[in-house]
Structures are given as C-alpha cells and as structure tokens.
Amino acid sequence: WKKNEFIEIKEDEIILNQEIQDRLWSASLQLCKDEKTTRIAENLYNYAK
C-alpha cells in the first residue's frame, strides 16, 4: 500500500510452483482433520484448479 494504492509485488518462482502449493495445501488439511472442514476445503481446491 503506497500513496493510497496497492503496489505490485513480484512473486518468487517458488511461490508459483504448483507442486509446492499442493504440498502446502495437503499439510494444511492434515492440521484440520475433521470431516466437514476437509470436504469443504477439497471442494474449494477442486473449484480453484
């Protein structure tokens, strides 16, 4: 945020790596193992792909 505007931040290549994003998503799901949360998260993930 600069001069009342959002500024563009260049993303590092590792952030855009789909394999790493998938691993992070999987780890996140393991942290919330209840069935309803997992089902909702999987639906969101599949919708985003």
N, CA, C and O atoms as a printed pandas DataFrame, in Angstrom:
     atom_number atom_name residue_name chain_id  residue_number  x_coord  y_coord  z_coord
0              1         N          TRP        A               1    0.862   -1.158    0.000
1              2        CA          TRP        A               1    0.000    0.000    0.000
2              3         C          TRP        A               1    0.902    1.213    0.000
3              4         O          TRP        A               1    1.696    1.418    0.919
4              5         N          LYS        A               2    0.771    2.014   -1.043
5              6        CA          LYS        A               2    1.617    3.195   -1.148
6              7         C          LYS        A               2    0.831    4.278   -1.864
7              8         O          LYS        A               2    0.245    4.033   -2.919
8              9         N          LYS        A               3    0.819    5.456   -1.303
9             10        CA          LYS        A               3    0.085    6.587   -1.886
10            11         C          LYS        A               3   -1.365    6.214   -2.171
11            12         O          LYS        A               3   -1.897    6.517   -3.239
12            13         N          ASN        A               4   -1.995    5.554   -1.205
13            14        CA          ASN        A               4   -3.393    5.130   -1.310
14            15         C          ASN        A               4   -3.666    4.177   -2.467
15            16         O          ASN        A               4   -4.779    4.138   -2.992
16            17         N          GLU        A               5   -2.665    3.414   -2.863
17            18        CA          GLU        A               5   -2.826    2.409   -3.915
18            19         C          GLU        A               5   -2.071    1.149   -3.528
19            20         O          GLU        A               5   -1.067    1.194   -2.819
20            21         N          PHE        A               6   -2.580    0.025   -4.011
21            22        CA          PHE        A               6   -1.838   -1.211   -3.836
22            23         C          PHE        A               6   -0.658   -1.197   -4.791
23            24         O          PHE        A               6   -0.757   -0.685   -5.906
24            25         N          ILE        A               7    0.454   -1.761   -4.351
25            26        CA          ILE        A               7    1.612   -1.861   -5.232
26            27         C          ILE        A               7    1.814   -3.324   -5.614
27            28         O          ILE        A               7    1.480   -4.228   -4.848
28            29         N          GLU        A               8    2.350   -3.541   -6.779
29            30        CA          GLU        A               8    2.605   -4.887   -7.277
30            31         C          GLU        A               8    3.893   -5.412   -6.652
31            32         O          GLU        A               8    4.928   -4.747   -6.686
32            33         N          ILE        A               9    3.818   -6.607   -6.082
33            34        CA          ILE        A               9    4.998   -7.243   -5.514
34            35         C          ILE        A               9    5.341   -8.429   -6.402
35            36         O          ILE        A               9    4.497   -9.290   -6.650
36            37         N          LYS        A              10    6.563   -8.472   -6.872
37            38        CA          LYS        A              10    6.983   -9.568   -7.739
38            39         C          LYS        A              10    7.035  -10.864   -6.929
39            40         O          LYS        A              10    7.662  -10.919   -5.872
40            41         N          GLU        A              11    6.376  -11.894   -7.431
41            42        CA          GLU        A              11    6.353  -13.188   -6.758
42            43         C          GLU        A              11    7.614  -13.971   -7.098
43            44         O          GLU        A              11    8.075  -13.968   -8.240
44            45         N          ASP        A              12    8.155  -14.630   -6.105
45            46        CA          ASP        A              12    9.298  -15.508   -6.308
46            47         C          ASP        A              12    8.807  -16.767   -7.033
47            48         O          ASP        A              12    7.659  -17.171   -6.846
48            49         N          GLU        A              13    9.636  -17.377   -7.838
49            50        CA          GLU        A              13    9.254  -18.572   -8.610
50            51         C          GLU        A              13    8.742  -19.693   -7.716
51            52         O          GLU        A              13    7.820  -20.414   -8.097
52            53         N          ILE        A              14    9.327  -19.847   -6.536
53            54        CA          ILE        A              14    8.929  -20.946   -5.651
54            55         C          ILE        A              14    7.472  -20.804   -5.213
55            56         O          ILE        A              14    6.804  -21.808   -4.965
56            57         N          ILE        A              15    6.982  -19.598   -5.117
57            58        CA          ILE        A              15    5.598  -19.360   -4.715
58            59         C          ILE        A              15    4.636  -19.840   -5.794
59            60         O          ILE        A              15    3.535  -20.298   -5.488
60            61         N          LEU        A              16    5.043  -19.738   -7.044
61            62        CA          LEU        A              16    4.184  -20.122   -8.161
62            63         C          LEU        A              16    4.277  -21.610   -8.491
63            64         O          LEU        A              16    3.553  -22.093   -9.362
64            65         N          ASN        A              17    5.157  -22.340   -7.810
65            66        CA          ASN        A              17    5.372  -23.758   -8.069
66            67         C          ASN        A              17    4.158  -24.569   -7.598
67            68         O          ASN        A              17    3.867  -24.615   -6.403
68            69         N          GLN        A              18    3.457  -25.201   -8.533
69            70        CA          GLN        A              18    2.222  -25.929   -8.220
70            71         C          GLN        A              18    2.470  -27.093   -7.274
71            72         O          GLN        A              18    1.645  -27.355   -6.399
72            73         N          GLU        A              19    3.582  -27.798   -7.428
73            74        CA          GLU        A              19    3.878  -28.936   -6.550
74            75         C          GLU        A              19    4.008  -28.478   -5.093
75            76         O          GLU        A              19    3.501  -29.132   -4.181
76            77         N          ILE        A              20    4.682  -27.367   -4.891
77            78        CA          ILE        A              20    4.848  -26.839   -3.536
78            79         C          ILE        A              20    3.512  -26.353   -2.986
79            80         O          ILE        A              20    3.224  -26.547   -1.805
80            81         N          GLN        A              21    2.699  -25.731   -3.821
81            82        CA          GLN        A              21    1.368  -25.297   -3.384
82            83         C          GLN        A              21    0.519  -26.500   -2.973
83            84         O          GLN        A              21   -0.201  -26.443   -1.976
84            85         N          ASP        A              22    0.605  -27.585   -3.741
85            86        CA          ASP        A              22   -0.146  -28.801   -3.417
86            87         C          ASP        A              22    0.314  -29.394   -2.089
87            88         O          ASP        A              22   -0.510  -29.843   -1.291
88            89         N          ARG        A              23    1.628  -29.400   -1.848
89            90        CA          ARG        A              23    2.157  -29.919   -0.582
90            91         C          ARG        A              23    1.691  -29.069    0.595
91            92         O          ARG        A              23    1.329  -29.604    1.643
92            93         N          LEU        A              24    1.698  -27.764    0.429
93            94        CA          LEU        A              24    1.240  -26.866    1.486
94            95         C          LEU        A              24   -0.243  -27.086    1.763
95            96         O          LEU        A              24   -0.668  -27.117    2.918
96            97         N          TRP        A              25   -1.030  -27.240    0.695
97            98        CA          TRP        A              25   -2.462  -27.482    0.848
98            99         C          TRP        A              25   -2.695  -28.785    1.609
99           100         O          TRP        A              25   -3.529  -28.837    2.513
100          101         N          SER        A              26   -1.967  -29.825    1.247
101          102        CA          SER        A              26   -2.103  -31.116    1.914
102          103         C          SER        A              26   -1.734  -31.010    3.392
103          104         O          SER        A              26   -2.432  -31.558    4.246
104          105         N          ALA        A              27   -0.654  -30.317    3.695
105          106        CA          ALA        A              27   -0.243  -30.131    5.091
106          107         C          ALA        A              27   -1.308  -29.358    5.858
107          108         O          ALA        A              27   -1.589  -29.670    7.015
108          109         N          SER        A              28   -1.893  -28.367    5.230
109          110        CA          SER        A              28   -2.945  -27.578    5.876
110          111         C          SER        A              28   -4.154  -28.450    6.196
111          112         O          SER        A              28   -4.752  -28.324    7.265
112          113         N          LEU        A              29   -4.511  -29.334    5.268
113          114        CA          LEU        A              29   -5.646  -30.223    5.504
114          115         C          LEU        A              29   -5.369  -31.182    6.656
115          116         O          LEU        A              29   -6.278  -31.529    7.410
116          117         N          GLN        A              30   -4.122  -31.608    6.795
117          118        CA          GLN        A              30   -3.768  -32.504    7.896
118          119         C          GLN        A              30   -3.928  -31.822    9.252
119          120         O          GLN        A              30   -4.172  -32.487   10.259
120          121         N          LEU        A              31   -3.793  -30.509    9.281
121          122        CA          LEU        A              31   -3.929  -29.769   10.536
122          123         C          LEU        A              31   -5.387  -29.626   10.973
123          124         O          LEU        A              31   -5.664  -29.361   12.143
124          125         N          CYS        A              32   -6.308  -29.798   10.040
125          126        CA          CYS        A              32   -7.741  -29.694   10.383
126          127         C          CYS        A              32   -8.438  -30.934    9.852
127          128         O          CYS        A              32   -9.070  -30.897    8.796
128          129         N          LYS        A              33   -8.324  -32.010   10.574
129          130        CA          LYS        A              33   -8.761  -33.310   10.072
130          131         C          LYS        A              33  -10.245  -33.624   10.246
131          132         O          LYS        A              33  -10.665  -34.747    9.967
132          133         N          ASP        A              34  -11.050  -32.660   10.700
133          134        CA          ASP        A              34  -12.462  -33.013   10.824
134          135         C          ASP        A              34  -13.082  -33.130    9.431
135          136         O          ASP        A              34  -12.673  -32.439    8.498
136          137         N          GLU        A              35  -14.055  -33.998    9.309
137          138        CA          GLU        A              35  -14.615  -34.366    8.001
138          139         C          GLU        A              35  -15.225  -33.182    7.252
139          140         O          GLU        A              35  -14.993  -33.022    6.054
140          141         N          LYS        A              36  -15.988  -32.367    7.937
141          142        CA          LYS        A              36  -16.668  -31.257    7.263
142          143         C          LYS        A              36  -15.666  -30.247    6.701
143          144         O          LYS        A              36  -15.806  -29.806    5.561
144          145         N          THR        A              37  -14.667  -29.883    7.488
145          146        CA          THR        A              37  -13.651  -28.929    7.024
146          147         C          THR        A              37  -12.882  -29.503    5.842
147          148         O          THR        A              37  -12.621  -28.800    4.866
148          149         N          THR        A              38  -12.522  -30.770    5.928
149          150        CA          THR        A              38  -11.789  -31.414    4.837
150          151         C          THR        A              38  -12.616  -31.430    3.559
151          152         O          THR        A              38  -12.092  -31.152    2.480
152          153         N          ARG        A              39  -13.896  -31.752    3.666
153          154        CA          ARG        A              39  -14.776  -31.799    2.491
154          155         C          ARG        A              39  -14.914  -30.415    1.848
155          156         O          ARG        A              39  -14.834  -30.283    0.627
156          157         N          ILE        A              40  -15.118  -29.396    2.669
157          158        CA          ILE        A              40  -15.242  -28.028    2.152
158          159         C          ILE        A              40  -13.943  -27.598    1.480
159          160         O          ILE        A              40  -13.963  -27.020    0.393
160          161         N          ALA        A              41  -12.821  -27.879    2.122
161          162        CA          ALA        A              41  -11.519  -27.499    1.572
162          163         C          ALA        A              41  -11.261  -28.192    0.243
163          164         O          ALA        A              41  -10.771  -27.566   -0.697
164          165         N          GLU        A              42  -11.583  -29.472    0.154
165          166        CA          GLU        A              42  -11.387  -30.195   -1.105
166          167         C          GLU        A              42  -12.259  -29.616   -2.210
167          168         O          GLU        A              42  -11.810  -29.499   -3.350
168          169         N          ASN        A              43  -13.490  -29.255   -1.893
169          170        CA          ASN        A              43  -14.371  -28.634   -2.889
170          171         C          ASN        A              43  -13.796  -27.309   -3.373
171          172         O          ASN        A              43  -13.790  -27.031   -4.572
172          173         N          LEU        A              44  -13.316  -26.494   -2.443
173          174        CA          LEU        A              44  -12.710  -25.216   -2.825
174          175         C          LEU        A              44  -11.470  -25.423   -3.678
175          176         O          LEU        A              44  -11.264  -24.725   -4.672
176          177         N          TYR        A              45  -10.652  -26.380   -3.287
177          178        CA          TYR        A              45   -9.418  -26.662   -4.015
178          179         C          TYR        A              45   -9.724  -27.123   -5.438
179          180         O          TYR        A              45   -9.095  -26.662   -6.391
180          181         N          ASN        A              46  -10.678  -28.022   -5.579
181          182        CA          ASN        A              46  -11.046  -28.516   -6.912
182          183         C          ASN        A              46  -11.662  -27.416   -7.765
183          184         O          ASN        A              46  -11.449  -27.379   -8.977
184          185         N          TYR        A              47  -12.418  -26.525   -7.147
185          186        CA          TYR        A              47  -13.022  -25.407   -7.873
186          187         C          TYR        A              47  -11.948  -24.443   -8.380
187          188         O          TYR        A              47  -12.079  -23.874   -9.464
188          189         N          ALA        A              48  -10.893  -24.265   -7.593
189          190        CA          ALA        A              48   -9.836  -23.306   -7.937
190          191         C          ALA        A              48   -8.934  -23.812   -9.054
191          192         O          ALA        A              48   -8.282  -23.009   -9.721
192          193         N          LYS        A              49   -8.879  -25.107   -9.274
193          194        CA          LYS        A              49   -7.971  -25.660  -10.297
194          195         C          LYS        A              49   -8.477  -25.428  -11.682
195          196         O          LYS        A              49   -7.833  -25.830  -12.650
